[in-house]
Structures are given as structure tokens and as C-alpha cells.
């Protein structure tokens, strides 16, 4: 996210991020199907979160109209989604945090990440430097 938005390190890291997200996506679908009664939610969360990553990835590859906004919101949206999933699944194992209301961790990544999407979107809309 912090590298210059041009071919090179940004695109290499983007390919790695997308590939890793595909692995997480396939894993979540597999776990959901194998343990449907207790993990069906993983199926829907996996599809929802990967749709953000896929949209951002495609926008960067295809460069359609308004692709910068789609790329930024897709990639950062997928980051928010996976951060939420990691927090929600693991917060009960973190000593200090497991005393807090778990609902906080469903919203915290969106509360922090959504303004970042707006800020980054404004920055690149003004400069058109991607």
C-alpha cells in the first residue's frame, strides 16, 4: 500500500496479495463445505471478501473507466474484510481483548479503514498519478 503506484514493487506486491487472497478464499470455501453446520458463514464471508479483492485486481489490470477508484476501494475493502475476519476469529484467544464486546471487532476495521479509502481515493483523484 505504501509503495509508489507504478509498475514494479507495487504491481509485484499486488500479484502476491491477490494470489494469497485466492488461497484464503479457496480455503474458506473448502472449510465451509466440509463443516457446513458450524462454518457455513465462512462460505459467504469468503465470497464477499474476495469479491472486493477481485474487483480491485481487475480494475488495475483492465484500466476501465474510473478504474483508480475501483482499484483503491476494492483492494482496501478486501484488506478491511480480511482484517475483520482475522480479528473476529482470533480475538477470543487474545488475553486482554477477549474481555471486550466481540461486536466491536466486527466494526473496528471498517471504522478505521473506510476513512482511509476516502483519503487515498481523494489523493489519487486529484493527482491522477496512477
C-alpha positions in Angstrom: 0.0 0.0 0.0 2.8 2.4 0.8 4.9 1.8 -2.4 4.8 4.2 -5.3 1.8 3.5 -7.6 3.6 2.4 -10.7 4.9 -0.8 -12.4 7.5 -2.5 -10.2 7.2 -3.2 -6.5 3.5 -2.1 -6.3 2.4 -4.5 -9.0 4.6 -7.3 -7.8 3.2 -6.9 -4.3 -0.3 -6.7 -5.8 0.1 -10.0 -7.6 1.4 -11.6 -4.3 -1.5 -10.1 -2.4 -4.1 -11.3 -4.9 -2.5 -14.8 -5.1 -2.5 -15.1 -1.3 -6.2 -13.9 -1.2 -7.1 -16.7 -3.7 -5.6 -19.2 -1.3 -7.6 -17.8 1.6 -10.7 -17.7 -0.5 -10.4 -21.3 -1.6 -9.5 -22.4 2.0 -12.6 -20.6 3.4 -14.9 -22.2 0.9 -13.4 -25.7 1.5 -13.7 -25.3 5.3 -17.2 -24.1 5.0 -18.3 -27.0 2.7 -16.6 -29.7 4.8 -18.1 -28.3 8.1 -21.2 -26.7 6.8 -23.3 -26.9 10.0 -20.7 -25.0 12.1 -18.9 -23.0 9.4 -21.4 -22.0 6.7 -20.7 -18.4 7.4 -17.2 -18.8 6.0 -18.7 -19.6 2.6 -20.5 -16.2 2.4 -17.7 -14.2 4.1 -15.2 -15.8 1.7 -17.2 -14.8 -1.4 -18.0 -11.3 -0.1 -14.4 -10.5 0.9 -12.8 -12.0 -2.3 -15.2 -10.0 -4.5 -13.5 -6.8 -3.2 -10.0 -8.2 -4.0 -11.1 -9.4 -7.4 -12.7 -6.1 -8.3 -9.6 -4.2 -7.3 -7.3 -6.6 -9.1 -9.4 -6.5 -12.3 -9.6 -2.7 -12.2 -5.8 -2.4 -12.0 -5.4 -4.9 -14.9 -8.2 -3.7 -17.2 -8.0 0.0 -16.5 -11.7 0.6 -17.2 -13.4 4.0 -16.7 -12.8 5.3 -13.2 -10.5 2.3 -12.6 -8.5 4.1 -9.9 -11.4 4.5 -7.6 -12.4 0.8 -8.2 -8.9 -0.4 -7.6 -8.4 1.6 -4.4 -11.8 0.7 -2.9 -11.5 -2.9 -4.0 -8.1 -3.5 -2.6 -8.6 -1.6 0.6 -12.1 -3.1 1.0 -10.6 -6.6 0.7 -8.0 -5.7 3.3 -10.7 -4.4 5.7 -12.7 -7.7 5.1 -9.8 -10.0 5.8 -8.7 -7.9 8.8 -12.2 -8.2 10.2 -12.2 -12.0 9.7 -8.9 -12.4 11.4 -9.9 -10.3 14.3 -13.3 -11.9 14.8 -11.9 -15.4 14.6 -8.9 -14.8 16.9 -10.0 -12.2 19.4 -11.2 -14.8 21.9 -7.6 -16.1 22.1 -6.1 -12.7 22.9 -6.0 -12.2 26.7 -6.8 -8.5 27.1 -9.1 -8.2 24.1 -11.3 -11.3 24.9 -12.8 -9.2 27.7 -14.2 -6.7 25.2 -17.6 -7.0 23.5 -16.9 -9.1 20.3 -19.2 -6.9 18.3 -16.5 -4.2 18.4 -14.2 -6.3 16.3 -16.8 -6.7 13.6 -16.8 -2.9 13.1 -13.4 -1.7 14.1 -11.6 -2.4 10.8 -14.4 -0.7 8.8 -14.3 2.3 11.2 -10.6 2.7 10.7 -10.4 1.6 7.0 -13.3 3.4 5.4 -11.8 6.9 6.0 -8.5 5.7 4.6 -10.3 4.6 1.4 -11.7 8.1 1.1 -8.4 9.8 1.8 -6.4 7.7 -0.6 -9.1 8.0 -3.2 -9.1 11.8 -3.0 -5.3 11.8 -3.2 -5.2 9.9 -6.4 -8.3 11.5 -7.9 -6.6 14.9 -7.6 -3.1 13.9 -8.8 -4.1 11.2 -11.4 -0.7 9.8 -10.8 -1.5 6.1 -11.1 
